Amino acid sequence: MEIYTAMRHFADSWGLLVMTAFFVGAVFYSLRPGSKQMAKEAADIPLKDD
C-alpha cells in the first residue's frame, strides 16, 4: 500500500504540474512560426503516390 500512497501523492502534487507543462509545451511547439511547412508535409503524406 505504500507504493500506491506515494504514487497518489505524486499525482496529486507534481503530476498535474508536469502534465500541464507538457501540454503547454506541445501547444507552443505546434504553433511556433516554422511548423506550418512541417504540418503541411505531414498532411500530404497519405496523398503521395509511390
N, C-alpha and C positions, 0 to 999 in steps of 0.2 A: 504494500500500500504506500510505501514511502516514495517509490518512483512516480506513482500516479499523483501524489501530492506535490512533488517537485515539478512535474510537467504542468500540472494545473496552475501552479503559482507562476511559472514562466509564461504560460499562455495568457494569464490574466494581466501580467505586468509588461513584459518585454515583447511578447509575441505579437500583440496588437501593434506596437510601435514599429517592429520590424516589417510586418505585412503592409502597414501604411506607407512606410518609406519605400518599400519595393514597388508598390502601386504608383506612387508619385513619380519615382524614377522611371518606371516603364512608360508612363504618360509623357513625361518630358522627353524621353528618348524617342518616342514615336512621333512627337510633334516638333522635333528640332528642325532647323532650316534645311539640312542636307538630306532628310529622309524621304522626301517626296519621290525622287527618282528611284530609290530602292523599293518603295512601296509599289510604284508603277511596274517595275520589273517583276516583282513577286506576283502581282495581279495578272500579268500577261503569261505566266508560266503554263497554265492549262491550255492556252490558245496557240502555243508554239507547235509547229509541225516538226516531226523528227526527220 
